[in-house]
Amino acid sequence: MFIVVPPAPEKKKPVINEDGEEEPVEEIDEEELANMLKPKFQKHIYPDSVIHIRGEEDFIRQRAGKLSVDANLKWDRDNLERRLAEYRENNALDLYEIANSAEDLGHPKATAKKLPLTRFFQENKTELLEIDCDGDQFEMFQSMRVYTERHGRPYNYLPSVEDLNGEREEYLVKEEMDMKAERFDKEHKETDVAREMFEALVKLQDGRIESVYAHCAEIAQTDNLNMRQFLMKCIIPVLTEGMIDVWKVKPTDPIDYLSEYVFRKSNEMRTRQLK
C-alpha cells in the first residue's frame, strides 16, 4: 500500500522518417531503468500515527463465532484459522531472533529478512500505539480517542468534548452502581447462606437433644427391668436375626460374622434414632 513498484516502461515503436527509413530507437540506460523501477514510498498517503489492536486468538474465535451466517462471509472456521496462522507466521517475535542470528547479517548484499509489521512503522519513525481488545471495550475506545486527539481534535461531525465527558461520567457512574449492586447481592447471598447453615445446625442440635432425651428415657426404663426382660427387649431380637443370617450364609468364621452383623445393626439403630 505505502510502497509501490512502478510498471516497466513500454518499448518504443520504431519511427519511419521521411525517406522511409527506420530510425534507431533510443534505449533507456540500465542505471536509469533501475531507478525508474525502484520501489517508491508513497509519503503523501502515509499516516503520521498507527494504532495496532491486538487480541488473543481464543477471543477472536469467540467473536467470530457470534457472527450470524450472513455476516460471517470471511470469518468461517477454516478461513479464520488460515488467517491466524498467516498472522502468526508474519508477526511472530521469533522473527527478530532469526534475523539477528542470520549468517549474512550486516553484509551489503544480505537478503531482506522477514520482520513483524510493527517493525515497518518503527523504521519509518511512525508513532505506534499497541492496545489489547480483550478488556473493557469502552476504555479501549477512550484510549484510542485520546491518542488520536493528542495533537488536536477534528470537528467534522463528531460529538463535542462536553458530550464525550458526559458519556464517560455516565458510564463510570453506572459501572460504580453495578459494582455496588453486585457487592450487595454477594453479601446478601452470603448472609442467606450463613443463616440457612445456622438454622440447619440448630435443627440438628435440637434433633440430637431429643435423641439424647429418648435414650435417657430408655435407660431409665431398662433400670426397672429384670435381666430376662432386659435381654428380651434389647439383645435377643438382634441376636436372633444375626444367628438366622449366620445359618443362611454359613460363613467360615461364624462368630466373627455374627459380631459384625450385631455391630452393623447397632449403627443402623443409632442412625435411625438421630434422625
Secondary structure, 3 states (H helix, E strand, C coil): CCEECCCCCCCCCCEECCCCCEECCCCCCHHHHHHHCCCEECHHHCCCEEEEEECCHHHHHHHHHCCCCCCCCCCCHHHHHHHHHHHHHHHCCHHHHHHHCCCCCCCCCCCCCCCCHHHHHHHCCCEEEEEECCCCHHHHHHHHHHHHCCCCCCCCCCCCHHHHHHHHHHHHHHHHHHHHHHHHHHHHHHHHHHHHHHHHHHHHHHHHHHHHHHHHHHHHHHHCCCHHHHHHHHCHHHHHHHHHHHHHHCCCCHHHHHHHHHHHHHHHHHHHHHC
